[in-house]
Structures are given as C-alpha cells and as structure tokens.
C-alpha cells in the first residue's frame, strides 16, 4: 500500500501541513516520499526533510509515501507528471489492466518513460478526460491536478475504485456556520489523505469525536461511510469522482458517481446455457487472477484453510501454468480447535506451492496488542485479526499477498444469504395482530446466542436504524449485520437521540436503489459488498 495526501485552497499554504501528513503515513510507504507544489515544483521528502526550509506557499500541494511494487527504479517516483508538467498525479493502489490500457494509449501515439501503472493514469486522462476512471480495473485512490488552464486556475480530480478497496478521506473548510454537505459546494480549502490520522496531523483539522460516527460504530461494530470517527471528516464514496475547480476567488467542489453494480445475468433466463455461463465465469476469474499477479516484488497467497483462498491458489496455478513458482503462507496456532494450518498445507501441496507457516502464540498476541491497536485508523470490532495476518505476511518475506476476501459476498458464502430473504418474507406479517407477539415467544426459544435473540425481538417489534421510508427494504439486512439492537445503542449512548444521520440515510438509499435491479440473492450480495465488505473487512485490511 501507499499513502497519498494533498491540499487545494484559495489561500496559499506552506508545505508544513502536507509534510506532517506524509510523515504520519510513513508506515504506508516506507520506500520513499515526495511532494509537489504548484509554482514550486517537485521535491523528495526524506524522513529528515524540514518544511521550514521551504517557506514558499502554494495553493495546490500533492504528496505521496510509496511502497514500491511496480517499476522499482526512480522512474516510478511520485508525484508524477506528464511530459510538459501540466498534469500531476499521486496514486495509491494497483490498476490491474494497466498493460492493456498502455498498449491502447501507445497505439494512439502516447510515449511512456516508466513501467508503472501510475504513468498510465496521466496518459489515460490526456486521452479520455474525466471518463478515464471508467476504464480502470483494480483498487485505487488517486489525485490528479490539471493545470492546463493557466497558473491561476485548474482542477483537482479525486477518484476511488468502485468497491472502495482503497481509502480516501476528505476534510472541507467551508467557512464559519456552513454545514457539511453531500452535494456540490463552494469551499475555501480541501484536504485529502489515505488516513484520518494524517488529516489530524496536518494541524488544520480540529480533533472532535463524531457522534454520528460513534453511533454507527455501536450499531455495526465499524464506522459506516460516509461518516468517520472524526467530526467533519468523511470518506469519498466508492466509485465516485470528485472534481475541485480552483479559480482566483473560489473552490467549487462537485461529486460525480461513475460506477454502479449491475447484474450481468438477468434472472434465471441467463442460466439457459449453464455450462457456457460457468466456463465464462471461470475464464474471467483466471484472467483476473493473472492480472493481479503482476508484480516486481515478492508476492504470495494467504491460505486460510477455506474455500475462497484455496480457489485463488487454484486459479493462480491455472493462470501461470504448472511450472511457475507460487508462494503461499498461513497462520498456525497451537490450539487444534483454531488451527487450520493442516488444511492450508494440503492445499499448497496439491498445487505445488512453496508454503510457509507462521506460528502465532497467545503470548505474542498479548505482547503485540498495543501496537495492533495503534495501527488502527478507526475503531473496529474485527481488525486485530488482520493485523496479525499482515505481520505474518511480513515475517514470511513477502511484500504483497492475495487472499479470498470478497468471495463470500459474491458467491453467497454468508448465512445472511439465507437469513435475510427469510426475514424479507416474514416482515409482511409483522403488522398482523398477535403475530409479532407470538414470534417474539418463538424467537426466545430458538437455539441462538442471546444477542441474536435480542436483535430478532427488536426487529419483530418494529425497531429500526432507519427512517420509515427506508426501513422496510433495508432493516432486515442491517439487523442481520448489527452488533447491538437500536434500543441497546440508545442505552449505551443516550445522546444518540436527535443525531443528524441524513448523510448515512442517503447512502443507504443509494445502495438499495443499486440493489433493486437484482434478484433476491443478488440484492443480499450488493448489500454485503456495500456494507460489511466496505465498512469492516476492507478497512481492516
């Protein structure tokens, strides 16, 4: 991973705030750093760099902390510009179809100086304008400055991949008395960064806890986008392009969604030729894995002992052939009840991978717990696991790893694919007299944990996390994924009554509108991708 950050403002700023943000994200890009200022130019950003030696001010600053994965030479350094220096980009992630995009751009006369996917972004924007983001496949958060209009005007483009794999957080100074807005707006200053802690480190953001963010954390065990745990800081939605137009007098910010989940097979008719459909799916998976395996540093596959990661290894072997080297690793435990290493070992042997096991002991977990907590950018109920997986990856000598994350959301691996449609069918009976009361009695007898019973009783009584117009279609899923029922949250956080949750309500409405085009299981898949995967699993990784 890398870290990106930047400032665009109607009032010229020194490099100090940007340098602080980059220093706070050193762990994201330990290999090198760089920053660029409009009218000032490009400079490296070593650890000992002092912004006090650069008193000059600029209205636009871009910065990057880089973890080298593609093109390890100096040609891959960021911020990166086009040939005449009118475009500059900083980028976190990987565009897996960059080779095919590069070939298409070369055919149109574009020339390249590096082997990076970063440079492809610059030429793609030159060729296709703002819609270049629609051609990108992969995981990314990027910032691109277009200064071709002249020194006093220009545009900053911020974009995030369609699933929100890579994070990008925003802070906007709108002036005193201005409210946070989801739509287009006029502002004085915009800050962006890969981490909330980096925005705090800038010295420009006041550290106030977000009541709305805290409420959503208590409800679901992770802060729900677009909220963050910090008041005034929000996440750029997945599949969204932000355009900040800077003139001598103002900064105009617009938001433009560019990607939407859509069904590729309409209903059961699409399965008329099942063998052909399955072959097309398998070919697509093999090609996707082949693209993700492109790397100039050691890359491996994390085996959990489950179906998803084993499938990734199987597809990787098919993509690379029988003789290509493959590296796998897994976490092992002394306790047999938790240890899936034997299954992972068998899978690695089956596909001829060079396999490593990293033993994690209770003593090691306790010793590393403070550091694991410090590594979290926001509170989460599940992030400790990911910390130790990542530490095991580093210990095994690998820089990048593929995993089976996302498989359950796409291929219906969660119990929610059964429970949520069942709740949808039940909810029409909640308005029938005596049915909810009888169902409450039945729920109390079910062989499920007490917290599940509490949530089910709350749902049967008509409690909701949402306004009435959204509650009917979405409440069943939210209750299935909730940490605490609404009344429990009110007991834990009495101040939650009267909170302005409109930004989250609007986001939920957008997700449901996206899901409505799918059949029943497809709806659950969209909700899982846009809720649990985005707000918990991807953030933890």
SEROLO-304171 format. One line per 4 residues: their letters; for each residue x, y negated, z of C-alpha. Coordinates in nm, 4 decimals. Last residue first. Example, Ala and Ser with C-alpha at 12.3 -4.5 7.8 and 13.67 -1.06 7.14 Angstrom:
BEGIN
sa) 1.3670 0.1060 0.7140; 1.2300 0.4500 0.7800
//
This chain:
BEGIN
xxxx) -0.7052 0.4748 0.5614; -0.9383 0.3665 0.8407; -1.0981 0.1088 0.6129; -1.1691 0.3734 0.3523
xxxx) -1.3355 0.6076 0.6031; -1.5436 0.3607 0.8049; -1.7052 0.0697 0.6210; -1.6660 0.1851 0.2632
xxxx) -1.7131 0.5621 0.2984; -1.9949 0.5298 0.5524; -2.1919 0.2547 0.3796; -2.1581 0.2051 0.0046
xxxx) -2.0438 0.5566 -0.0828; -2.2817 0.7205 0.1651; -2.5767 0.5098 0.0464; -2.4967 0.5868 -0.3180
xxxx) -2.4766 0.9602 -0.2426; -2.8035 0.9509 -0.0487; -2.9762 0.7949 -0.3511; -2.8198 1.0545 -0.5786
xxxx) -2.9670 1.3299 -0.3620; -3.3169 1.1875 -0.4196; -3.2941 1.0847 -0.7861; -3.1043 0.7716 -0.8805
xxxx) -3.2073 0.4283 -1.0120; -3.3196 0.3231 -0.6646; -2.9656 0.3476 -0.5273; -2.8459 0.0149 -0.6718
xxxx) -3.1518 -0.1652 -0.5369; -3.0775 0.0025 -0.2034; -2.7216 -0.1300 -0.2103; -2.8371 -0.4835 -0.2900
xxxx) -3.0952 -0.4731 -0.0078; -2.8267 -0.3548 0.2358; -2.6049 -0.6474 0.1296; -2.8877 -0.8956 0.1793
xxxx) -2.9536 -0.7561 0.5259; -2.5830 -0.7852 0.6053; -2.5753 -1.1538 0.5103; -2.9064 -1.2118 0.6926
xxxx) -2.7820 -1.0832 1.0271; -2.8336 -1.4114 1.2129; -2.8489 -1.2912 1.5726; -3.1722 -1.3519 1.7654
xxxx) -3.1358 -1.0585 2.0004; -2.7738 -0.9410 2.0020; -2.7046 -1.1307 2.3261; -2.8231 -0.8278 2.5221
xxxx) -2.5232 -0.6218 2.4007; -2.5127 -0.2799 2.5659; -2.8848 -0.2744 2.6439; -2.9727 -0.4141 2.3000
xxxx) -2.7487 -0.1520 2.1390; -2.9333 0.1222 2.3271; -3.2653 -0.0166 2.1999; -3.1366 -0.0070 1.8396
xxxx) -3.0120 0.3555 1.8586; -2.6377 0.4059 1.9033; -2.3697 0.5517 1.6728; -2.5831 0.5373 1.3610
xxxx) -2.5298 0.7478 1.0477; -2.8618 0.9363 1.0496; -3.0367 0.6260 1.1837; -2.8990 0.4248 0.8903
xxxx) -3.0193 0.6861 0.6418; -3.3752 0.6950 0.7742; -3.3849 0.3159 0.8074; -3.3179 0.2458 0.4395
xxxx) -3.6426 0.2918 0.2445; -3.8957 0.1840 0.5079; -3.6824 -0.0675 0.6986; -3.6086 -0.3057 0.4123
xxxx) -3.9378 -0.5004 0.4100; -3.9736 -0.4602 0.7871; -3.6451 -0.6311 0.8762; -3.3562 -0.3944 0.9533
xxxx) -3.1928 -0.2023 1.2387; -3.5239 -0.0275 1.3064; -3.7490 0.1086 1.5802; -4.0667 0.2758 1.4528
xxxx) -4.1280 0.5092 1.7459; -4.0155 0.8048 1.5331; -3.6842 0.6308 1.4657; -3.6224 0.5769 1.8368
xxxx) -3.7078 0.9389 1.9143; -3.4635 1.0529 1.6449; -3.1895 0.8265 1.7764; -3.2319 0.9558 2.1318
xxxx) -3.2403 1.3179 2.0157; -2.9174 1.2664 1.8219; -2.7544 1.1108 2.1291; -2.8642 1.4072 2.3410
xxxx) -2.6957 1.6633 2.1090; -2.9231 1.8927 1.9006; -3.1121 2.2113 1.9806; -3.4571 2.0526 1.9227
xxxx) -3.6928 2.0441 2.2213; -3.6890 1.6657 2.2703; -3.7629 1.6243 1.8997; -4.0804 1.8296 1.9359
xxxx) -4.2076 1.6021 2.2109; -4.1235 1.2975 1.9993; -4.2976 1.4592 1.7013; -4.6137 1.4970 1.9064
xxxx) -4.6023 1.1307 1.9987; -4.5284 1.0268 1.6383; -4.8206 1.2395 1.5112; -5.0719 1.1087 1.7681
xxxx) -5.2268 0.8597 1.5237; -5.0869 0.8720 1.1652; -4.8459 0.5821 1.1026; -4.5385 0.8024 1.1420
xxxx) -4.6671 1.0470 0.8823; -4.5164 0.8590 0.5857; -4.1776 0.8885 0.7622; -4.1604 1.2637 0.7329
xxxx) -4.0700 1.2861 0.3641; -3.7985 1.0231 0.3997; -3.6758 1.2020 0.7130; -3.6318 1.5244 0.5152
xxxx) -3.4520 1.3323 0.2386; -3.2149 1.2001 0.5122; -3.1500 1.5345 0.6830; -3.0389 1.7408 0.3837
xxxx) -2.7925 1.5099 0.2093; -2.7148 1.3731 0.5561; -2.5534 1.7085 0.6406; -2.2550 1.5953 0.4365
xxxx) -2.0954 1.7673 0.1373; -2.3248 1.6274 -0.1317; -2.0719 1.6300 -0.4189; -2.0066 1.2549 -0.4485
xxxx) -2.0016 1.1541 -0.0813; -1.8360 1.4761 0.0325; -1.5590 1.4361 -0.2239; -1.4775 1.0803 -0.1246
xxxx) -1.1589 1.1616 0.0636; -1.0021 1.4807 -0.0734; -0.6485 1.3518 -0.0339; -0.3679 1.2135 -0.2469
xxxx) -0.0412 1.1088 -0.0872; 0.2153 0.8334 -0.1427; 0.5536 0.7684 0.0194; 0.6542 1.1230 0.1132
xxxx) 0.9361 1.2297 0.3471; 0.7351 1.4657 0.5704; 0.7612 1.2196 0.8595; 0.5905 0.9534 0.6502
xxxx) 0.2992 1.1842 0.5755; 0.2765 1.2879 0.9414; 0.2521 0.9209 1.0416; -0.0263 0.8749 0.7862
xxxx) -0.2203 1.1736 0.9239; -0.1591 1.0440 1.2756; -0.3030 0.7033 1.1936; -0.5944 0.8572 1.0063
xxxx) -0.7120 1.0461 1.3123; -0.6959 0.7344 1.5316; -0.9298 0.5518 1.2941; -1.2569 0.7198 1.3907
xxxx) -1.4537 0.4929 1.6258; -1.3283 0.1761 1.4638; -1.2211 -0.1680 1.5843; -1.0621 -0.3909 1.3175
xxxx) -0.7055 -0.4305 1.1852; -0.5937 -0.1115 1.3545; -0.2174 -0.0542 1.3808; -0.2076 -0.1828 1.7394
xxxx) -0.4398 0.1013 1.8396; -0.2049 0.3575 1.6850; 0.0923 0.1981 1.8623; -0.0820 0.2277 2.1989
xxxx) -0.1797 0.5914 2.1206; 0.1692 0.7079 2.0220; 0.2654 0.8584 2.3586; -0.0789 1.0077 2.4101
xxxx) -0.0780 1.1679 2.0663; 0.2770 1.2991 2.1105; 0.1873 1.4639 2.4393; -0.1195 1.6228 2.2846
xxxx) 0.1037 1.7776 2.0160; 0.1124 1.7143 1.6419; 0.3040 1.9698 1.4352; 0.3838 1.8615 1.0802
xxxx) 0.3565 2.1371 0.8216; 0.5334 2.1171 0.4880; 0.4485 2.2890 0.1594; 0.6253 2.3119 -0.1751
xxxx) 0.3286 2.4016 -0.3940; 0.2821 2.7255 -0.5875; -0.0962 2.7045 -0.6300; -0.1899 3.0025 -0.4125
xxxx) 0.0938 2.9304 -0.1701; -0.0427 2.5816 -0.1008; -0.3943 2.7213 -0.0481; -0.2633 2.9847 0.1950
xxxx) -0.0709 2.7225 0.3927; -0.3803 2.4997 0.4148; -0.5766 2.7916 0.5557; -0.3073 2.8664 0.8160
xxxx) -0.2755 2.4927 0.9024; -0.6397 2.4542 1.0027; -0.5599 2.4247 1.3747; -0.8416 2.2851 1.5869
xxxx) -0.9635 2.6054 1.7592; -0.6127 2.7507 1.7454; -0.4696 2.4847 1.9779; -0.1021 2.4406 1.8904
xxxx) -0.1947 2.1931 1.6191; -0.0773 2.1576 1.2577; -0.1066 1.8592 1.0256; -0.0750 1.9344 0.6565
xxxx) 0.1607 1.8754 0.3702; 0.1726 1.9346 -0.0018; 0.4367 1.8774 -0.2685; 0.3939 1.9853 -0.6317
xxxx) 0.6740 2.0653 -0.8769; 0.5668 2.1207 -1.2386; 0.5974 2.4820 -1.3560; 0.2320 2.5876 -1.3833
xxxx) 0.0986 2.2814 -1.5619; 0.0582 1.9202 -1.4559; -0.3183 1.8733 -1.4891; -0.4114 2.2285 -1.3883
xxxx) -0.1849 2.2112 -1.0844; -0.3289 1.8726 -0.9917; -0.6825 2.0076 -1.0296; -0.6087 2.2927 -0.7893
xxxx) -0.4435 2.0543 -0.5441; -0.7437 1.8181 -0.5536; -0.9779 2.1151 -0.5100; -0.7871 2.2239 -0.1990
xxxx) -0.8288 1.8701 -0.0648; -1.2061 1.8867 -0.1098; -1.2633 2.2475 0.0014; -1.1093 2.2221 0.3465
xxxx) -0.7779 2.3222 0.5060; -0.6818 1.9590 0.5478; -0.4252 1.9553 0.2699; -0.2637 1.6187 0.2014
xxxx) -0.1224 1.6012 -0.1490; 0.2196 1.4617 -0.2270; 0.4063 1.1816 -0.3973; 0.7754 1.0940 -0.3841
xxxx) 0.8371 0.7622 -0.5650; 0.8130 0.6601 -0.9319; 0.4438 0.7519 -0.9526; 0.1827 0.8820 -1.1991
xxxx) -0.0190 1.1476 -1.0111; -0.3383 0.9379 -1.0105; -0.3645 0.9589 -1.3899; -0.3411 1.3391 -1.3887
xxxx) -0.6028 1.3527 -1.1120; -0.8471 1.1569 -1.3279; -0.7785 1.3753 -1.6333; -0.8441 1.6911 -1.4325
xxxx) -1.1634 1.5474 -1.2821; -1.2966 1.4401 -1.6219; -1.2236 1.7828 -1.7714; -1.4089 1.9494 -1.4822
xxxx) -1.7108 1.7209 -1.5233; -1.7251 1.7806 -1.8999; -1.6992 2.1551 -1.8393; -1.9812 2.1404 -1.5829
xxxx) -2.2053 1.9491 -1.8235; -2.1305 2.1908 -2.1085; -2.2132 2.4902 -1.8874; -2.5373 2.3249 -1.7668
xxxx) -2.6832 2.2459 -2.1076; -3.0315 2.1312 -2.0016; -2.8711 1.9694 -1.6955; -2.9357 1.6148 -1.8181
xxxx) -3.3072 1.6887 -1.8251; -3.2959 1.7396 -1.4471; -3.2868 1.3657 -1.3813; -3.0962 1.1124 -1.5918
xxxx) -2.7295 1.2099 -1.5996; -2.4689 0.9330 -1.5799; -2.6484 0.7637 -1.2915; -2.5268 0.4075 -1.2295
xxxx) -2.3064 0.2535 -0.9605; -2.2571 -0.1160 -1.0312; -1.9559 -0.3212 -1.1332; -1.9011 -0.6904 -1.2218
xxxx) -2.0624 -0.8822 -0.9362; -1.9884 -1.2541 -0.9832; -1.9257 -1.4846 -0.6866; -1.8633 -1.8566 -0.7380
xxxx) -1.6440 -2.1005 -0.5440; -1.6015 -2.4680 -0.6351; -1.3010 -2.6472 -0.4828; -1.3246 -3.0239 -0.5023
xxxx) -1.1728 -3.3596 -0.5958; -0.8648 -3.3043 -0.8131; -1.0241 -2.9888 -0.9556; -0.9903 -2.6306 -0.8344
xxxx) -1.2208 -2.3566 -0.9595; -1.2442 -2.0564 -0.7249; -1.3736 -1.7493 -0.9103; -1.4670 -1.4470 -0.7015
xxxx) -1.5091 -1.1191 -0.8901; -1.7069 -0.8472 -0.7142; -1.6986 -0.4689 -0.7495; -1.6661 -0.4203 -0.3771
xxxx) -1.7813 -0.7171 -0.1662; -1.5176 -0.9731 -0.0569; -1.4961 -0.9207 0.3171; -1.5838 -1.1950 0.5635
xxxx) -1.4046 -1.4235 0.8052; -1.6052 -1.6975 0.9773; -1.6264 -1.5182 1.3125; -1.3783 -1.2323 1.3383
xxxx) -1.4969 -0.8715 1.3803; -1.5784 -0.8656 1.0121; -1.9130 -0.9034 0.8379; -1.9549 -0.8357 0.4626
xxxx) -1.9314 -0.5547 0.5484; -2.0333 -0.3481 0.8497; -1.7969 -0.3260 1.1468; -1.7405 0.0363 1.2467
xxxx) -1.9008 0.2689 1.5019; -2.2464 0.2301 1.3489; -2.4695 0.0291 1.5824; -2.2018 -0.0901 1.8245
xxxx) -1.9838 -0.2005 1.5333; -2.2771 -0.3781 1.3678; -2.3441 -0.5773 1.6846; -1.9753 -0.6681 1.7173
xxxx) -1.9682 -0.8002 1.3606; -2.2823 -1.0054 1.4205; -2.1366 -1.1448 1.7432; -1.8180 -1.2396 1.5580
xxxx) -1.5332 -1.2954 1.8037; -1.3679 -1.6351 1.7659; -0.9994 -1.6734 1.6723; -0.9824 -2.0099 1.4892
xxxx) -0.8367 -1.9707 1.1393; -0.5699 -2.2174 1.0170; -0.2763 -2.0786 1.2152; -0.1935 -1.8430 0.9289
xxxx) -0.1547 -1.5534 1.1745; -0.5320 -1.5230 1.2021; -0.5590 -1.4724 0.8279; -0.2886 -1.2049 0.8506
xxxx) -0.4747 -1.0300 1.1312; -0.7802 -1.0054 0.9075; -0.5793 -0.8020 0.6606; -0.5358 -0.7926 0.2828
xxxx) -0.5444 -1.1727 0.2690; -0.7446 -1.4687 0.1400; -0.7634 -1.8344 0.2375; -0.9970 -2.0855 0.0719
xxxx) -0.9864 -2.4594 0.1412; -1.2069 -2.7637 0.0849; -1.5335 -2.5994 -0.0112; -1.8269 -2.6106 -0.2533
xxxx) -2.0491 -2.3043 -0.2694; -2.1857 -2.0190 -0.4780; -2.3704 -1.7524 -0.2816; -2.3147 -1.5669 0.0431
xxxx) -2.2934 -1.8787 0.2559; -2.1440 -1.9566 0.5943; -2.2941 -2.2767 0.7290; -2.1528 -2.6270 0.6913
xxxx) -2.1503 -2.8456 1.0038; -1.7908 -2.9560 0.9656; -1.6213 -2.8858 0.6352; -1.6490 -2.5860 0.4067
xxxx) -1.3264 -2.4174 0.5131; -1.3506 -2.0640 0.3706; -1.1913 -1.7497 0.5106; -1.1757 -1.4397 0.2941
xxxx) -1.0768 -1.0755 0.3347; -0.9667 -0.8263 0.0684; -0.9496 -0.4531 0.1314; -0.8536 -0.1806 -0.1196
xxxx) -1.0902 0.1129 -0.1640; -1.3841 -0.1240 -0.2147; -1.5721 0.1168 -0.4415; -1.5832 -0.1104 -0.7476
xxxx) -1.2289 -0.2489 -0.7035; -1.1850 -0.5976 -0.5596; -1.1264 -0.9192 -0.7511; -1.0021 -1.2701 -0.6702
xxxx) -0.9650 -1.5198 -0.9549; -0.8094 -1.8617 -0.8914; -0.8846 -2.1287 -1.1458; -0.7018 -2.4423 -1.2519
xxxx) -0.6941 -2.8199 -1.2470; -0.4487 -3.0967 -1.1590; -0.1475 -2.9385 -1.3284; -0.3209 -2.8522 -1.6541
xxxx) -0.5961 -2.6231 -1.7838; -0.3533 -2.3313 -1.8251; -0.3145 -2.2903 -1.4501; -0.4837 -1.9530 -1.4200
xxxx) -0.4045 -1.8006 -1.0818; -0.4723 -1.4299 -1.0366; -0.5481 -1.2599 -0.7043; -0.5873 -0.8858 -0.6838
xxxx) -0.7388 -0.6097 -0.4731; -0.7136 -0.2695 -0.6296; -0.8061 0.0957 -0.6463; -0.8328 0.2643 -0.9827
xxxx) -0.9891 0.2069 -1.3210; -0.9680 -0.1378 -1.4778; -1.1690 -0.2233 -1.7884; -1.4400 -0.4204 -1.6060
xxxx) -1.1674 -0.6349 -1.4462; -1.0725 -0.7648 -1.7921; -1.4130 -0.9362 -1.8024; -1.2587 -1.2585 -1.6727
xxxx) -1.0636 -1.3125 -1.9946; -1.0147 -1.0286 -2.2434; -0.6719 -1.0841 -2.3990; -0.4951 -1.3146 -2.1543
xxxx) -0.6605 -1.1320 -1.8625; -0.5358 -0.7978 -1.9948; -0.1886 -0.9468 -2.0400; -0.1697 -1.0535 -1.6763
xxxx) -0.3240 -0.7335 -1.5400; -0.0839 -0.5159 -1.7440; 0.2034 -0.6870 -1.5622; 0.0799 -0.5442 -1.2321
xxxx) 0.0512 -0.1920 -1.3753; 0.4283 -0.1869 -1.3808; 0.6750 -0.0685 -1.6475; 0.8343 -0.4112 -1.6887
xxxx) 0.9034 -0.6782 -1.9537; 0.5982 -0.6219 -2.1714; 0.5014 -0.7612 -2.5109; 0.1449 -0.8246 -2.6283
xxxx) 0.0798 -0.7944 -3.0033; -0.2711 -0.6463 -3.0160; -0.1333 -0.2913 -3.0413; 0.0712 -0.3712 -2.7315
xxxx) -0.2546 -0.4515 -2.5499; -0.4116 -0.1174 -2.6381; -0.0963 0.0678 -2.5339; -0.0865 -0.1200 -2.2031
xxxx) -0.4513 -0.0398 -2.1359; -0.3796 0.3304 -2.1956; -0.0823 0.3154 -1.9578; -0.2710 0.1099 -1.6973
xxxx) -0.5431 0.3727 -1.6577; -0.4510 0.4394 -1.2932; -0.4608 0.0773 -1.1837; -0.2962 0.1012 -0.8425
xxxx) -0.3296 -0.1063 -0.5310; -0.2385 -0.4520 -0.4061; -0.1777 -0.7292 -0.6577; -0.0389 -1.0784 -0.6791
xxxx) -0.0765 -1.2643 -1.0095; 0.0493 -1.5769 -1.1817; -0.0593 -1.7281 -1.5133; 0.0849 -2.0443 -1.6753
xxxx) 0.4434 -1.9241 -1.6313; 0.5211 -1.9166 -2.0054; 0.5867 -1.5412 -2.0330; 0.3219 -1.4242 -1.7862
xxxx) 0.3878 -1.4416 -1.4157; 0.4498 -1.2043 -1.1254; 0.4192 -1.2758 -0.7522; 0.5598 -1.0186 -0.7163
xxxx) 0.8584 -0.8073 -0.8117; 0.8315 -0.5290 -1.0684; 1.1175 -0.6468 -1.2903; 1.3490 -0.6205 -0.9869
xxxx) 1.3509 -0.2417 -1.0451; 1.1337 0.0124 -0.8614; 0.8991 0.0435 -1.1584; 0.5857 0.1965 -0.9989
xxxx) 0.5584 0.2788 -0.6257; 0.7416 -0.0040 -0.4449; 0.5690 -0.1212 -0.1271; 0.5441 -0.4953 -0.1739
xxxx) 0.4540 -0.7871 0.0532; 0.2951 -1.0538 -0.1658; 0.2242 -1.4260 -0.1676; 0.0289 -1.6858 -0.3661
xxxx) 0.0073 -2.0584 -0.2846; -0.2046 -2.3231 -0.4542; -0.2498 -2.6881 -0.3472; 0.1236 -2.7328 -0.2966
xxxx) 0.3470 -2.8983 -0.0385; 0.7239 -2.9417 -0.0165; 0.8783 -2.8923 0.3286; 1.0718 -2.5810 0.2233
xxxx) 1.3486 -2.5221 0.4778; 1.0838 -2.5145 0.7491; 0.9408 -2.2164 0.5644; 1.2181 -2.0045 0.7146
xxxx) 1.3117 -1.6777 0.5435; 1.4740 -1.4270 0.7785; 1.2446 -1.1432 0.6774; 1.3082 -1.2062 0.3099
xxxx) 1.0521 -1.4003 0.1047; 1.1811 -1.4360 -0.2486; 1.0995 -1.7549 -0.4329; 0.8793 -1.8519 -0.7245
xxxx) 0.7906 -2.2066 -0.8279; 0.7215 -2.5443 -0.6714; 0.4545 -2.7020 -0.8940; 0.2041 -2.4384 -0.7891
xxxx) 0.3601 -2.2364 -0.5090; 0.4921 -1.8826 -0.5289; 0.5767 -1.6262 -0.2660; 0.7768 -1.3053 -0.2473
xxxx) 0.8290 -1.0010 -0.0331; 1.0310 -0.6811 -0.0475; 1.0435 -0.3127 0.0493; 0.8432 -0.3248 0.3756
xxxx) 0.5087 -0.3878 0.2084; 0.2160 -0.3069 0.4366; 0.4316 -0.3166 0.7502; 0.5407 -0.6727 0.6654
xxxx) 0.1786 -0.7864 0.6869; 0.2234 -1.0356 0.9732; 0.5257 -1.1810 0.7936; 0.3143 -1.2380 0.4855
xxxx) 0.0504 -1.4295 0.6806; 0.3108 -1.6411 0.8583; 0.4779 -1.7214 0.5244; 0.1416 -1.8313 0.3850
xxxx) 0.0791 -2.0666 0.6749; 0.4269 -2.2208 0.6541; 0.4412 -2.2715 0.2771; 0.3218 -2.6318 0.3078
xxxx) -0.0331 -2.7288 0.2143; -0.1765 -2.9746 -0.0416; -0.5394 -3.0750 0.0295; -0.7989 -2.9590 -0.2244
xxxx) -0.7019 -2.6106 -0.1206; -0.6051 -2.2670 -0.2501; -0.4194 -2.0372 -0.0129; -0.2850 -1.6868 -0.0600
xxxx) -0.2289 -1.3360 0.0669; -0.1397 -0.9933 -0.0648; -0.0216 -0.6832 0.1194; 0.0985 -0.3633 -0.0405
x) 0.0000 0.0000 0.0000
//
